[in-house]
Amino acid sequence: MNANPDRVADSAKPEVTAFFDPATNTISYIVKDPGSDACAVFDSVMDIDYAAGRITHQSADAVIADIQARGLRLEWLIETHVHADHLSAAPYIQGRLGGRIGIGEKITVVQDVFGKVFNEGTEFRRDGSQFDRLFHDGDTYAIGGMAALVLHTPGHTPACMTHVIGDAAFVGDTLFMPDGGSARADFPGGDARTLYRSIRRVLDLPLQTRLFMCHDYGPNGRDIRWETTVAEERAHNIHVKDGVTEDQFVTLREARDKTLAMPRLILPSLQVNMRAGALPPADADGRVFLRVPVNGL
């Protein structure tokens, strides 16, 4: 099925509630069908004190509390991609509220790469079966009476997907706010040229489409923001506004990526998120460990 951007203008306008996690600069969302009590959660956060090796759930508990206070019914827990900067709380939320966990079908590529990096062995399944649904480009699914359309938008990672729901699109790390530009493309499986083409696909959506970011870092000290529009991105995005060619973007993106350090939580994040948010299996004594591959990334 091919994506048809024109359908966005004729669909419902979802109600979007944002939750900002300052420890990881991540924005999670509750997306509610205005015609029912159905909702979805996008890109949830599980808290970790890396130095202490302690997992907690304050961020996820805030999302759960809001859903319960409004009497909503959780149908989906969506991961826009395998995050390298925060741990997913999807199974924790699912255990309390239900719902299905979904991600792009290229999760299998990510699992294969990082299964080797972390020496996971044959017991770690690399078929995406830890998730309830693997989305393909052009797939649709329902949140109550709302139809959601899934676009494959790789470049940051192979599994990146943009979810178009009514007049809103949840872009993951494919785009940042106009003054933030775009996400890095130097992770394994990432590619700046592919990212440019994915971004232009998003920017071919109707101009009034609301775009919701997965991260914001407050460039130049401004307040944190997470919502913009296709029109604003096309007019003002510092990396990919209209008139920037593919070659210009690739040159800029690759040069910038060479200056960036690895995300602080990349090692625990990848190990957990490629398992749909589950921790690695416990050892015979019930202890859970996250690995640090030396010179492995």
C-alpha positions in Angstrom: 0.0 0.0 0.0 1.4 3.4 -1.0 1.2 6.4 1.4 -1.3 9.0 0.3 -0.6 12.3 2.1 -3.9 13.7 1.0 -5.8 11.4 3.3 -4.3 13.3 6.3 -6.4 16.4 5.8 -9.6 14.4 5.8 -8.9 12.4 9.0 -9.6 13.1 12.7 -7.5 15.5 14.7 -5.9 13.4 17.5 -5.6 14.8 21.0 -1.9 14.8 21.9 -0.5 15.1 25.5 3.3 15.4 25.8 5.6 14.4 28.6 9.1 15.8 28.6 11.9 13.8 30.3 14.7 16.2 31.2 17.2 13.5 31.9 17.2 12.3 28.3 15.5 15.3 26.5 12.9 12.8 25.3 9.3 13.6 24.6 6.7 10.8 25.1 3.1 11.2 23.9 -0.3 10.0 24.7 -2.3 10.2 21.5 -6.1 10.0 22.0 -8.9 9.3 19.6 -11.2 12.3 20.0 -14.2 10.1 19.3 -13.6 7.4 21.9 -11.6 6.5 25.0 -8.9 4.8 22.9 -5.3 6.0 23.0 -1.7 5.1 22.1 1.6 5.9 23.8 4.6 6.9 21.8 8.3 6.5 22.8 7.9 5.9 26.6 10.9 6.3 28.9 12.2 4.0 31.6 14.5 5.8 34.1 18.0 4.5 34.9 20.6 5.7 37.3 23.5 4.4 35.2 26.2 4.8 37.8 24.1 3.0 40.5 22.7 0.4 38.1 19.2 1.2 39.3 16.0 1.1 37.2 13.0 3.2 38.2 9.7 4.2 36.5 8.8 7.8 37.5 8.4 8.9 33.9 6.3 5.9 32.9 4.2 6.2 36.1 3.3 9.8 35.1 2.0 8.5 31.7 0.1 5.7 33.4 -1.5 8.1 35.9 -2.7 10.4 33.2 -4.3 7.5 31.2 -6.0 6.2 34.3 -7.2 9.6 35.5 -8.9 10.2 32.1 -10.4 6.7 32.0 -8.6 6.0 28.7 -8.1 2.6 27.1 -4.5 1.9 25.9 -4.4 0.1 22.6 -0.8 0.7 21.3 2.7 1.3 22.6 4.6 2.6 19.7 8.4 2.8 19.3 9.3 5.1 16.4 12.7 3.4 16.3 15.3 1.6 18.5 16.4 4.5 20.7 20.1 5.0 21.6 19.5 7.7 24.3 16.8 6.4 26.5 15.3 3.1 27.7 11.8 2.1 26.7 9.2 1.6 29.4 6.8 -0.2 26.9 6.6 -3.6 28.7 6.2 -1.9 32.1 3.2 0.2 30.9 1.8 -2.8 29.0 1.9 -4.9 32.2 -0.3 -2.3 33.9 -2.6 -1.1 31.1 -2.4 -3.6 28.3 -1.9 -2.6 24.6 0.3 -3.9 21.9 3.9 -3.0 21.3 4.8 -2.0 17.7 8.0 -1.0 15.9 9.3 -1.0 12.3 10.0 -4.4 10.7 13.7 -3.4 10.2 14.2 -4.0 13.9 15.5 -7.3 12.8 18.5 -5.5 11.1 19.2 -3.7 14.4 18.9 -6.9 16.4 21.3 -8.7 14.1 23.9 -5.9 14.3 23.8 -5.3 18.1 23.2 -8.9 19.0 26.7 -9.4 17.7 28.1 -6.3 19.3 26.8 -7.4 22.7 27.6 -11.1 22.1 24.0 -12.1 22.9 24.3 -15.7 21.7 21.8 -17.9 20.0 19.1 -17.5 22.7 18.6 -13.9 21.7 16.0 -13.9 19.0 16.7 -11.6 16.0 13.3 -12.0 14.3 11.5 -9.1 16.1 9.3 -11.5 18.0 9.7 -9.6 21.2 7.3 -7.0 19.7 3.6 -7.6 19.1 3.6 -6.1 15.6 6.3 -5.2 13.1 5.2 -2.4 10.8 6.0 -2.3 7.1 6.0 0.9 4.9 2.4 1.8 4.1 0.8 -0.3 6.9 -2.2 1.1 8.7 -3.6 0.4 12.2 -6.4 1.8 14.3 -6.5 3.8 17.6 -10.1 3.6 18.3 -11.8 5.1 15.3 -8.6 6.8 14.0 -6.5 5.3 11.2 -2.8 5.6 11.6 -0.5 5.3 8.6 3.1 4.1 8.9 5.9 5.5 6.7 9.4 3.9 6.7 11.8 6.8 7.2 15.3 5.3 7.7 18.6 7.2 7.8 19.0 7.8 11.5 18.5 4.0 12.0 17.2 1.3 9.7 14.0 0.8 11.7 12.8 4.4 11.9 9.2 4.9 11.1 7.0 8.0 11.0 3.4 7.5 12.1 0.8 9.8 10.5 -2.5 10.0 12.5 -5.0 12.5 11.3 -3.4 15.9 11.0 -0.4 14.8 13.2 2.8 13.0 12.4 5.2 11.5 15.0 8.6 11.6 13.4 10.9 10.0 16.0 14.4 11.2 15.3 13.9 11.8 11.6 13.6 15.5 12.3 14.2 18.0 15.0 12.5 21.4 15.5 13.5 23.9 12.8 16.3 25.4 14.8 17.6 21.9 15.7 17.8 20.6 12.2 18.1 16.8 12.0 19.4 13.8 13.9 22.7 12.1 13.4 23.1 9.5 10.7 26.4 7.8 11.8 25.0 4.9 13.9 25.4 1.4 12.4 22.8 1.2 9.6 22.4 5.0 9.4 23.1 7.0 6.3 22.9 10.7 5.6 21.7 10.4 2.0 18.9 8.0 3.1 18.0 10.4 5.9 17.6 13.3 3.5 15.2 11.3 1.3 13.2 10.2 4.4 12.9 13.8 5.6 11.7 15.0 2.2 9.1 12.3 2.3 7.8 13.7 5.6 7.9 17.2 4.3 5.7 16.2 1.4 2.9 15.8 3.8 0.3 18.6 3.8 1.7 21.9 5.0 -0.6 22.1 8.0 0.4 18.7 9.3 1.5 18.9 12.9 4.9 17.3 13.5 5.8 16.0 16.9 9.5 15.5 17.8 11.0 12.7 20.0 13.7 15.0 21.3 14.5 18.6 21.8 17.6 20.2 23.3 16.6 23.9 23.5 19.2 25.3 21.0 20.7 28.7 22.1 19.0 28.4 25.5 15.4 28.6 24.3 12.5 26.8 26.1 12.0 23.2 25.2 9.6 22.7 22.3 8.3 19.6 20.5 5.5 20.6 18.1 5.9 22.3 14.7 4.4 21.9 11.2 5.5 20.8 7.8 5.3 24.4 6.6 7.6 25.6 9.4 10.1 22.9 8.7 10.1 23.6 5.0 10.6 27.3 5.5 13.1 27.3 8.4 14.8 24.0 9.2 18.5 24.8 9.4 19.5 21.5 7.7 16.7 20.6 5.3 14.6 23.6 4.5 13.3 24.0 0.9 16.3 24.8 -1.4 18.8 22.6 0.4 20.0 19.9 -2.0 20.7 16.3 -1.1 24.4 16.7 -1.6 24.5 19.9 0.6 22.7 18.0 3.3 25.0 15.0 3.1 28.1 17.2 3.4 26.7 19.1 6.4 25.3 16.0 8.2 28.5 13.9 7.7 30.7 16.7 8.9 28.6 17.4 11.9 28.4 13.7 12.9 32.2 13.5 13.0 32.1 16.0 15.9 29.5 14.2 18.0 30.2 12.0 21.0 28.2 8.8 21.6 24.9 9.2 23.6 25.5 8.7 27.4 23.0 5.9 27.6 23.7 4.2 24.3 24.9 0.9 25.8 22.0 0.2 28.1 19.5 1.6 25.7 20.4 -0.6 22.8 20.4 -3.8 24.9 17.0 -3.0 26.4 15.3 -1.5 23.4 16.2 -4.2 20.9 14.3 -6.5 23.4 11.1 -4.2 23.2 12.1 -2.6 26.5 12.7 -5.8 28.5 15.9 -6.2 30.5 18.4 -9.0 29.6 17.6 -12.4 31.2 18.7 -12.8 34.8 21.5 -15.2 35.7 21.2 -18.3 37.9 21.2 -16.1 41.0 18.5 -13.7 39.7 20.9 -10.9 38.9 20.5 -8.8 35.7 23.5 -7.4 33.9 24.0 -4.9 31.1 27.2 -5.4 29.1 29.9 -2.9 28.2 31.7 -4.2 25.0 35.2 -2.8 24.9 36.0 -1.2 21.6 32.8 -2.8 20.4 31.0 0.3 18.9 
